[in-house]
Amino acid sequence: MSLRINDIAPDFTAETTQGTIKFHDW
C-alpha cells in the first residue's frame, strides 16, 4: 500500500471513517 500526499510527514495523522490513523505507528 503506497500512500503519498506531496510527501507528507511520517508522523502525519489523518482522520478517517475508522478513526484517527497515526502513520508514525505504521
C-alpha positions as CSV (number, residue, x, y, z in Angstrom):
1,M,0.0,0.0,0.0
2,S,1.5,3.3,-1.1
3,L,0.2,6.5,0.4
4,R,1.9,9.7,-0.7
5,I,0.3,13.1,-0.4
6,N,3.0,15.6,-1.5
7,D,5.5,13.7,0.7
8,I,3.6,14.1,4.0
9,A,5.4,13.9,7.3
10,P,5.9,10.4,8.7
11,D,4.2,11.5,11.9
12,F,1.2,12.6,10.0
13,T,-2.3,11.9,11.4
14,A,-5.4,11.6,9.3
15,E,-9.0,11.4,10.4
16,T,-10.8,8.6,8.6
17,T,-14.1,6.9,8.9
18,Q,-12.4,4.3,11.0
19,G,-11.0,6.9,13.3
20,T,-7.6,8.7,13.6
21,I,-4.7,6.9,12.0
22,K,-1.2,7.6,13.1
23,F,1.2,6.9,10.3
24,H,4.0,7.0,12.8
25,D,2.8,3.8,14.3
26,W,2.9,2.2,10.9
